[in-house]
Amino acid sequence: MAIYDLQVKAELENVTDLVPRETKEPKAAYTWFIKFQCGSCHETGDNYVSLNRNEFYDISGSRGEANLVMKCKFCKRESTAIILSDPVPYSESGQFATVMQLECRGLEPVGFTPRGEWRAQGAESGTPFAVDLEDGDWGDYDEKSEEAVGISDLEVRFVLGRVKK
């Protein structure tokens, strides 16, 4: 078992608290899209796999559940992943910071794509913005503070982490 921190780094222009959009409704948690490498044969899948912390699947030969249970298409080994944390808002412009933690058994995360809607707020005005990061950059105008807002130079990485208490 290994704990991985998903870290992002971006240039934030007049915005703060970048976070995936979630609602308080049941089953409305953000769906993360992650690419994995098998821990057994070290093959990397071609596609990003979706994980949602409110969706659970039975683990074969166990009473346990995980947010992701998948078999490697090359070696057929079953592996699991569990999302350990709620999304953490990102405000550290130009520095890597953890936005989510993941526990993996038999897998290693090697890629992430920020699909779906994210949220940010104006640094001075607090104005909420809907953010689409699929292209890596986003821009808008904050009418309250009368300034351009934006997010650019998005980078992501996974690093070994520890469970935060």
N, CA and C of each residue as an Amber inpcrd file, in Angstrom:
protein
   495
   0.8460000  -1.1790000   0.0000000   0.0000000   0.0000000   0.0000000
   0.8860000   1.2350000   0.0000000   0.5180000   2.2040000  -0.7980000
   1.2430000   3.4680000  -0.8360000   0.2380000   4.6170000  -0.8670000
   0.6160000   5.7090000  -0.2340000  -0.1870000   6.9270000  -0.2400000
   0.4600000   7.8930000  -1.2290000  -0.3460000   8.4530000  -2.1160000
   0.1490000   9.4260000  -3.0870000  -0.6010000  10.7380000  -2.9220000
   0.1440000  11.8340000  -2.9840000  -0.4520000  13.1660000  -2.9980000
  -0.5150000  13.6380000  -4.4430000  -1.6860000  14.0590000  -4.8860000
  -1.8070000  14.7210000  -6.1770000  -1.5210000  16.1950000  -5.9330000
  -0.4760000  16.6870000  -6.5680000  -0.0920000  18.0840000  -6.4000000
  -0.2660000  18.8330000  -7.7120000  -0.7030000  20.0830000  -7.5940000
  -0.8090000  20.9550000  -8.7540000   0.0530000  22.1870000  -8.5320000
   0.4230000  22.7890000  -9.6460000   1.1720000  24.0420000  -9.6380000
   0.6200000  24.8630000 -10.7890000   0.3040000  26.1180000 -10.5360000
  -0.2190000  26.9930000 -11.5810000   0.0660000  28.4380000 -11.2040000
   0.0470000  29.2810000 -12.2120000   0.1360000  30.7180000 -11.9770000
  -1.2920000  31.2340000 -11.8240000  -1.5970000  31.7730000 -10.6470000
  -2.9220000  32.3170000 -10.3690000  -2.8600000  33.8340000 -10.5010000
  -3.7000000  34.3890000 -11.3600000  -3.7500000  35.8340000 -11.5460000
  -5.0450000  36.3650000 -10.9340000  -4.9240000  37.0060000  -9.7890000
  -6.0420000  37.6510000  -9.0960000  -7.1610000  36.6910000  -8.6990000
  -6.8500000  35.3950000  -8.5600000  -7.8040000  34.4170000  -8.0370000
  -7.1210000  33.5800000  -6.9620000  -7.9350000  32.9270000  -6.1660000
  -7.4360000  32.0630000  -5.1020000  -8.4100000  30.9050000  -4.9170000
  -8.0510000  29.9670000  -4.0630000  -8.9250000  28.8430000  -3.6910000
  -9.4450000  28.0480000  -4.8910000  -8.5350000  27.6530000  -5.7710000
  -8.8850000  26.7970000  -6.9060000  -9.1720000  25.3920000  -6.3900000
 -10.3510000  24.8670000  -6.7070000 -10.7620000  23.5600000  -6.1890000
 -11.7800000  22.9340000  -7.1430000 -11.7880000  21.6050000  -7.2680000
 -12.8290000  20.9690000  -8.0870000 -14.2130000  21.2900000  -7.5360000
 -15.1700000  21.4730000  -8.4340000 -16.5350000  21.7960000  -8.0290000
 -17.2080000  20.5520000  -7.4630000 -17.7500000  20.7120000  -6.2700000
 -18.5590000  19.6720000  -5.6410000 -19.8150000  20.3220000  -5.0940000
 -20.8550000  19.5340000  -4.9470000 -22.0750000  20.0270000  -4.3240000
 -22.3370000  19.2020000  -3.0800000 -23.2780000  19.6350000  -2.2980000
 -23.6020000  18.9310000  -1.0510000 -24.5500000  17.7570000  -1.2800000
 -25.0140000  17.5940000  -2.5150000 -25.9300000  16.4980000  -2.8150000
 -25.2090000  15.1590000  -2.7080000 -25.9180000  14.1100000  -2.2890000
 -25.2950000  12.7810000  -2.2760000 -24.8390000  12.3890000  -3.6800000
 -23.7460000  11.6730000  -3.7550000 -23.1690000  11.1970000  -5.0180000
 -22.7020000  12.3370000  -5.9300000 -22.4660000  13.5230000  -5.3760000
 -22.0800000  14.6610000  -6.2120000 -20.6200000  15.0570000  -6.0220000
 -19.7890000  14.1450000  -5.5660000 -18.3700000  14.4460000  -5.4010000
 -17.7010000  14.5610000  -6.7670000 -16.5850000  15.2740000  -6.8150000
 -15.8260000  15.4540000  -8.0520000 -15.2930000  14.1030000  -8.5300000
 -15.3210000  13.8960000  -9.8280000 -14.7530000  12.6900000 -10.4220000
 -13.3620000  13.0140000 -10.9420000 -12.3670000  12.3190000 -10.3950000
 -10.9640000  12.5040000 -10.7670000 -10.6380000  11.5700000 -11.9240000
  -9.8310000  12.0300000 -12.8780000  -9.4100000  11.2090000 -14.0150000
  -7.9020000  11.0140000 -13.9410000  -7.5070000   9.7720000 -13.6330000
  -6.1120000   9.4550000 -13.3320000  -5.6440000   8.3080000 -14.2180000
  -4.4040000   8.3830000 -14.6470000  -3.7720000   7.3040000 -15.4160000
  -2.8790000   6.5310000 -14.4510000  -2.9250000   5.1950000 -14.5370000
  -2.1830000   4.3430000 -13.6110000  -1.1860000   3.4500000 -14.3320000
  -0.1550000   3.0670000 -13.5720000   0.8100000   2.0610000 -14.0100000
   0.6430000   0.8620000 -13.0860000   0.6280000  -0.3410000 -13.6490000
   0.5180000  -1.5640000 -12.8550000   1.7760000  -1.7300000 -12.0080000
   1.5970000  -2.0460000 -10.7370000   2.7330000  -2.2570000  -9.8460000
   3.3920000  -3.6030000 -10.0330000   2.7460000  -4.4980000 -10.7630000
   3.2900000  -5.8300000 -10.9910000   4.1010000  -5.9020000 -12.2840000
   3.4680000  -5.5860000 -13.4090000   4.1620000  -5.7020000 -14.7030000
   4.6790000  -4.3550000 -15.2210000   4.3250000  -3.2690000 -14.5450000
   4.7810000  -1.9020000 -14.8570000   4.2820000  -1.3630000 -16.1930000
   3.2220000  -1.9540000 -16.7180000   2.6010000  -1.4290000 -17.9310000
   1.6660000  -0.2810000 -17.5530000   1.6130000   0.7260000 -18.3970000
   0.7370000   1.8710000 -18.1780000  -0.4350000   1.7870000 -19.1400000
  -1.6380000   1.9430000 -18.6010000  -2.8260000   1.9220000 -19.4420000
  -2.8660000   3.1140000 -20.3800000  -3.6070000   2.9720000 -21.4690000
  -3.7170000   4.0460000 -22.4580000  -4.6720000   5.1500000 -22.0230000
  -5.6370000   4.8100000 -21.1790000  -6.7150000   5.7350000 -20.8400000
  -6.6470000   6.2090000 -19.3990000  -7.2720000   7.3720000 -19.1780000
  -7.4740000   7.8520000 -17.8180000  -8.6740000   7.1130000 -17.2430000
  -8.5990000   6.7890000 -15.9600000  -9.6470000   6.0420000 -15.2770000
 -10.3510000   6.9940000 -14.3160000 -11.6730000   6.9050000 -14.2240000
 -12.4240000   7.8050000 -13.3470000 -12.5580000   7.2200000 -11.9460000
 -12.3900000   8.0960000 -10.9480000 -12.5730000   7.7370000  -9.5410000
 -13.4380000   8.7960000  -8.8790000 -14.3820000   8.3470000  -8.0670000
 -15.2460000   9.2470000  -7.3210000 -15.2990000   8.7300000  -5.8930000
 -15.0730000   9.5980000  -4.9170000 -14.9760000   9.1270000  -3.5330000
 -16.3040000   8.6420000  -2.9600000 -17.4040000   8.8970000  -3.6540000
 -18.7070000   8.4110000  -3.2010000 -19.1380000   7.1200000  -3.8860000
 -18.3030000   6.6000000  -4.7770000 -18.6170000   5.3470000  -5.4650000
 -17.6680000   4.2620000  -4.9760000 -18.2400000   3.1240000  -4.5710000
 -17.4420000   2.0280000  -4.0240000 -17.7210000   0.7400000  -4.7840000
 -16.6660000  -0.0620000  -4.9260000 -16.7550000  -1.3370000  -5.6250000
 -16.1470000  -2.4160000  -4.7460000 -16.7330000  -3.6170000  -4.7930000
 -16.2420000  -4.7360000  -3.9920000 -14.8900000  -5.2100000  -4.5070000
 -14.0170000  -5.5590000  -3.5600000 -12.7100000  -6.1140000  -3.8870000
 -12.8470000  -7.6320000  -3.9080000 -12.4100000  -8.2790000  -4.9730000
 -12.5100000  -9.7400000  -5.1040000 -11.8050000 -10.4370000  -3.9520000
 -12.4530000 -11.4670000  -3.3890000 -11.8470000 -12.2580000  -2.3250000
 -11.6760000 -11.5100000  -1.0220000 -12.4410000 -10.4460000  -0.8250000
 -12.3070000  -9.6150000   0.3700000 -13.6750000  -9.0560000   0.7330000
 -13.7900000  -8.5830000   1.9490000 -15.0120000  -7.8930000   2.3500000
 -14.8820000  -6.3900000   2.1210000 -13.7150000  -5.9750000   1.6880000
 -13.4370000  -4.5580000   1.5270000 -13.9950000  -3.9640000   0.2470000
 -13.9620000  -2.6370000   0.2120000 -14.4100000  -1.8700000  -0.9430000
 -13.3550000  -0.8240000  -1.2770000 -13.3940000  -0.3440000  -2.5010000
 -12.4760000   0.7070000  -2.9310000 -13.1810000   1.5830000  -3.9620000
 -12.6670000   2.7920000  -4.1480000 -13.2190000   3.6910000  -5.1630000
 -12.8720000   3.2340000  -6.5740000 -11.8180000   2.4200000  -6.6840000
 -11.4250000   1.8550000  -7.9690000 -10.9290000   0.4370000  -7.7410000
 -11.4790000  -0.5070000  -8.4790000 -10.9930000  -1.8860000  -8.5070000
 -10.8100000  -2.2090000  -9.9800000  -9.5660000  -2.4940000 -10.3620000
  -9.3170000  -2.7650000 -11.7800000  -8.3120000  -3.8800000 -11.9610000
  -8.4600000  -4.5860000 -13.0750000  -7.5200000  -5.6410000 -13.4490000
  -6.6270000  -5.1130000 -14.5530000  -5.3460000  -5.3570000 -14.4180000
  -4.3880000  -4.9780000 -15.4550000  -4.7030000  -5.7850000 -16.7120000
  -4.7880000  -5.1160000 -17.8460000  -5.1050000  -5.8400000 -19.0840000
  -3.9240000  -6.6550000 -19.5850000  -2.7440000  -6.4480000 -19.0130000
  -1.5600000  -7.1950000 -19.4320000  -1.3150000  -8.4170000 -18.5450000
  -1.2140000  -8.2110000 -17.2080000  -0.8880000  -9.3290000 -16.3160000
  -2.0990000  -9.8600000 -15.5500000  -3.2500000  -9.1940000 -15.6700000
  -4.5220000  -9.6080000 -15.0540000  -4.5530000  -9.4670000 -13.5330000
  -3.5840000  -8.8020000 -12.9360000  -3.5750000  -8.6040000 -11.4850000
  -4.6060000  -7.5390000 -11.1080000  -5.3580000  -7.8170000 -10.0250000
  -6.3380000  -6.8540000  -9.5410000  -5.6640000  -5.8680000  -8.5980000
  -5.9870000  -4.6000000  -8.7610000  -5.4270000  -3.5330000  -7.9380000
  -6.5450000  -2.5980000  -7.5160000  -6.2810000  -1.7980000  -6.4660000
  -7.3150000  -0.9130000  -5.9350000  -6.7590000   0.4740000  -5.6350000
  -7.6850000   1.4290000  -5.5730000  -7.3460000   2.7920000  -5.1620000
  -8.5080000   3.3530000  -4.3570000  -8.1650000   4.1140000  -3.3240000
  -9.1580000   4.7510000  -2.4590000  -8.7800000   6.2230000  -2.3070000
  -9.7390000   7.1070000  -2.5250000  -9.5210000   8.5360000  -2.3060000
  -9.6060000   8.7870000  -0.8050000  -8.5610000   9.3910000  -0.2340000
  -8.4790000   9.5740000   1.2140000  -8.9320000  10.9420000   1.7000000
  -9.0310000  11.9160000   0.8200000  -9.3130000  13.2680000   1.2980000
 -10.3310000  13.9760000   0.4190000 -11.0020000  14.9430000   1.0180000
 -11.7990000  15.8780000   0.2410000 -10.8280000  16.7220000  -0.5810000
 -11.2810000  17.3210000  -1.6770000 -10.3950000  18.2140000  -2.4220000
  -9.9350000  19.3820000  -1.5490000  -8.6690000  19.7380000  -1.6770000
  -8.0760000  20.8340000  -0.9070000  -7.8990000  22.0310000  -1.8420000
  -8.4130000  23.2180000  -1.4780000  -8.2540000  24.3880000  -2.3450000
  -6.7840000  24.7520000  -2.5610000  -6.4640000  25.1440000  -3.7940000
  -5.1040000  25.5280000  -4.1650000  -5.0070000  27.0500000  -4.2080000
  -4.0450000  27.6090000  -3.4560000  -3.8450000  29.0600000  -3.4290000
  -2.3810000  29.4520000  -3.5290000  -1.4820000  28.4920000  -3.6690000
  -0.0330000  28.7290000  -3.6420000   0.5060000  28.9920000  -5.0440000
   0.1740000  30.1110000  -5.6420000   0.5690000  30.4060000  -7.0180000
   2.0560000  30.1660000  -7.2460000   2.3530000  29.3820000  -8.2860000
   3.7370000  29.1170000  -8.6550000   4.4310000  28.0440000  -7.8450000
   3.7320000  27.3970000  -6.9130000   4.3260000  26.3460000  -6.0810000
   3.4330000  25.1050000  -6.1230000   4.0620000  23.9300000  -6.0220000
   3.2800000  22.7030000  -5.9370000   2.6110000  22.6150000  -4.5700000
   1.3420000  22.1950000  -4.5620000   0.6010000  21.9810000  -3.3220000
  -0.3600000  20.8160000  -3.5390000  -0.5880000  20.0510000  -2.4770000
  -1.4570000  18.8750000  -2.5340000  -2.9190000  19.2880000  -2.6080000
  -3.6570000  18.6850000  -3.5530000  -5.0900000  18.9430000  -3.6750000
  -5.9320000  17.7010000  -3.3700000  -5.2760000  16.5090000  -3.2900000
  -6.0040000  15.2700000  -3.0190000  -5.0170000  14.1780000  -2.6430000
  -5.4760000  13.2330000  -1.7950000  -4.6600000  12.0700000  -1.4300000
  -5.3420000  10.7950000  -1.8820000  -4.5020000   9.8230000  -2.2620000
  -4.9770000   8.5730000  -2.8310000  -4.1660000   7.4220000  -2.2430000
  -4.8540000   6.3710000  -1.7950000  -4.1780000   5.1530000  -1.3310000
  -4.2680000   4.1210000  -2.4470000  -3.1170000   3.6020000  -2.8550000
  -3.0770000   2.6350000  -3.9570000  -2.4870000   1.3110000  -3.5020000
  -3.0760000   0.2270000  -3.9650000  -2.5560000  -1.1250000  -3.7420000
  -2.3960000  -1.7840000  -5.1040000  -1.1420000  -2.0000000  -5.4880000
  -0.8580000  -2.6310000  -6.7670000  -0.8660000  -1.6870000  -7.9530000
  -0.9790000  -0.3970000  -7.7000000  -1.0340000   0.6160000  -8.7540000
  -0.1360000   1.7850000  -8.3910000   0.2970000   2.5070000  -9.4010000
   0.9750000   3.7780000  -9.1710000   0.3600000   4.8160000 -10.1010000
  -0.1370000   5.9400000  -9.5470000  -0.6880000   6.9780000 -10.4170000
   0.4400000   7.6710000 -11.1780000   0.2430000   7.8590000 -12.4810000
   1.2900000   8.4760000 -13.3020000   0.7790000   9.6750000 -14.1050000
  -0.5100000   9.9640000 -14.0350000  -1.0330000  11.1110000 -14.7640000
  -2.3930000  11.5220000 -14.2540000  -2.7190000  12.7960000 -14.4470000
  -4.0170000  13.3410000 -14.0480000  -4.4340000  14.3800000 -15.0800000
  -5.7110000  14.3840000 -15.4190000  -6.2520000  15.4130000 -16.2930000
  -7.4340000  16.0770000 -15.5850000  -7.4440000  17.4080000 -15.5070000
  -8.4750000  18.1250000 -14.7470000  -9.7590000  18.3300000 -15.5460000
 -10.5310000  17.2870000 -15.7080000 -11.7980000  17.3760000 -16.4380000
 -12.8820000  17.9250000 -15.5250000 -13.9390000  18.3860000 -16.1250000
 -15.0620000  18.8830000 -15.3440000 -14.8190000  20.2880000 -14.8280000
 -15.7900000  20.7740000 -14.0790000 -15.7450000  22.1500000 -13.6010000
 -14.9660000  22.2810000 -12.2960000 -14.1540000  23.3060000 -12.2330000
 -13.4520000  23.7060000 -11.0220000 -13.9990000  25.0670000 -10.6100000
 -13.6660000  25.4760000  -9.4030000 -14.0970000  26.7740000  -8.8780000
 -12.8840000  27.5470000  -8.3960000 -12.9750000  28.8650000  -8.4850000
 -11.9790000  29.7690000  -7.9080000 -12.7380000  31.0230000  -7.4960000
 -12.0810000  31.8490000  -6.6890000 -12.7260000  33.1050000  -6.3180000
 -11.7490000  34.2540000  -6.4910000 -12.3030000  35.4290000  -6.7690000
 -11.4770000  36.6150000  -6.9340000 -10.6790000  36.8830000  -5.6700000
  -9.3910000  37.1390000  -5.8200000  -8.5160000  37.3420000  -4.6590000
  -8.9420000  38.5590000  -3.8480000  -9.3670000  39.6220000  -4.5000000
  -9.7730000  40.8460000  -3.8020000 -11.2740000  40.9030000  -3.5580000
 -12.0540000  40.4440000  -4.5290000 -13.5080000  40.6170000  -4.4660000
 -14.2560000  39.4380000  -3.8630000 -13.6570000  38.2410000  -3.9050000
 -14.3660000  37.0430000  -3.4640000 -15.3800000  36.5460000  -4.4830000
 -15.4070000  37.1360000  -5.6640000 -16.3320000  36.7270000  -6.7240000
 -16.0740000  35.2720000  -7.1140000 -17.1120000  34.4220000  -7.1050000
 -16.9080000  33.0270000  -7.5220000 -16.8340000  32.9120000  -9.0480000
 -15.9560000  32.0390000  -9.5180000 -15.8010000  31.7850000 -10.9450000
 -15.8790000  30.2920000 -11.2170000 -16.5620000  29.9210000 -12.2980000
 -16.5350000  28.5510000 -12.8080000 -15.3260000  28.4600000 -13.7280000
 -14.4860000  27.4490000 -13.5110000 -13.2080000  27.3430000 -14.2090000
 -13.1510000  26.0260000 -14.9820000 -12.7480000  26.1000000 -16.2490000
 -12.5260000  24.9190000 -17.0810000 -11.0300000  24.8260000 -17.3600000
 -10.3790000  23.7860000 -16.8270000  -8.9300000  23.6380000 -16.9510000
  -8.5100000  22.5840000 -17.9700000  -9.4420000  22.0550000 -18.7440000
  -9.0900000  20.9790000 -19.6780000  -8.0460000  21.4020000 -20.7010000
  -7.9920000  22.6850000 -21.0380000  -6.9730000  23.1850000 -21.9680000
  -5.7110000  23.6460000 -21.2440000  -5.7230000  23.6340000 -19.9130000
  -4.5560000  24.0330000 -19.1300000  -4.5510000  25.4860000 -18.7080000
  -5.2430000  26.3460000 -19.4340000  -5.3100000  27.7710000 -19.0970000
  -6.7660000  28.2050000 -19.0300000  -7.0180000  29.2820000 -18.2810000
  -8.3630000  29.8320000 -18.1620000  -8.2400000  31.3220000 -17.8840000
  -9.1670000  32.1010000 -18.4020000  -9.1630000  33.5350000 -18.1420000
 -10.5690000  34.0980000 -18.1300000 -10.7410000  35.2090000 -17.4060000
 -12.0340000  35.8700000 -17.2870000 -11.7720000  37.2960000 -16.8150000
 -12.8490000  38.0070000 -16.4860000 -12.7320000  39.3780000 -15.9850000
 -13.5800000  39.5020000 -14.7310000 -13.0120000  40.0530000 -13.6620000
 -13.7150000  40.2600000 -12.3920000 -14.2710000  41.6790000 -12.3940000
 -15.5840000  41.7930000 -12.5750000 -16.2010000  43.1150000 -12.6620000
 -16.1790000  43.8550000 -11.3340000 -16.2520000  43.1460000 -10.2200000
 -16.2250000  43.8080000  -8.9120000 -14.8930000  44.5040000  -8.6670000
 -13.8090000  43.8170000  -8.9440000 -12.4840000  44.4050000  -8.7090000
 -11.9150000  45.0740000  -9.9640000 -12.6350000  44.9610000 -11.0740000
 -12.2390000  45.5600000 -12.3510000 -10.8330000  45.1560000 -12.7770000
 -10.5830000  43.8380000 -12.7470000  -9.2740000  43.3440000 -13.1760000
  -9.4200000  41.9790000 -13.8440000  -8.4540000  41.6800000 -14.6990000
  -8.4180000  40.3760000 -15.3540000  -8.0670000  39.3050000 -14.3280000
  -8.6460000  38.1330000 -14.4970000  -8.3300000  36.9900000 -13.6400000
  -7.9580000  35.8270000 -14.5510000  -7.1090000  34.9420000 -14.0500000
  -6.7300000  33.8200000 -14.8870000  -5.9040000  32.7770000 -14.1740000
  -5.7910000  31.6470000 -14.8320000  -4.9700000  30.5300000 -14.3610000
  -4.1890000  30.0400000 -15.5700000  -2.8710000  29.8900000 -15.4080000
  -2.0350000  29.4580000 -16.5270000  -0.9130000  28.5580000 -16.0350000
  -0.2320000  27.9400000 -16.9900000   0.9420000  27.1030000 -16.7170000
   0.6430000  25.9900000 -15.7170000  -0.4930000  25.3250000 -15.8850000
  -0.8860000  24.2400000 -14.9820000   0.0400000  23.0400000 -15.1400000
   0.5650000  22.5570000 -14.0200000   1.3680000  21.3360000 -13.9770000
   0.8020000  20.4470000 -12.8850000   0.9030000  19.1330000 -13.0670000
   0.4500000  18.1860000 -12.0510000   1.5260000  17.1350000 -11.8360000
   1.5390000  16.5740000 -10.6260000   2.4510000  15.4750000 -10.3250000
   1.8940000  14.6960000  -9.1430000   2.3480000  13.4500000  -9.0370000
   2.0490000  12.6240000  -7.8720000   3.3460000  12.4210000  -7.1090000
   3.2860000  12.5720000  -5.7840000   4.4400000  12.3150000  -4.9290000
   3.9950000  11.3940000  -3.8040000   4.9350000  10.6060000  -3.2830000
   4.6080000   9.7750000  -2.1280000   4.2450000  10.6750000  -0.9650000
   3.2010000  10.3040000  -0.2500000   2.7280000  11.1310000   0.8510000
   2.5090000  10.3130000   2.1000000   1.9620000  10.9730000   3.0870000
   1.5800000  10.3410000   4.3550000   0.1360000  10.6860000   4.6330000
  -0.5320000   9.8120000   5.3550000  -1.9170000  10.0870000   5.7070000
  -1.9450000  11.2880000   6.6350000  -2.7640000  12.2820000   6.2630000
  -2.9040000  13.4790000   7.0930000  -4.0300000  13.2400000   8.0800000
  -3.7850000  13.5980000   9.3140000  -4.8030000  13.3680000  10.3490000
  -5.5540000  14.6220000  10.6730000
